[in-house]
Amino acid sequence: YKDHEMEIGYPTDVRHVAHVGWDGSSMSTPSWVSTRERPFSSAAKS
């Protein structure tokens, strides 16, 4: 049994297709950001 040397390099044949969750049609904040509950909001009010 002989260990083979592994050559790690840059990936080949890679294309950037799209950003996940971004359609590019508007510059507004995504809906999930405005509906997300902020964990420290109640602590800041007291």
Order of alpha helices (4+ residues) and beta strands (2+ residues): alpha-alpha
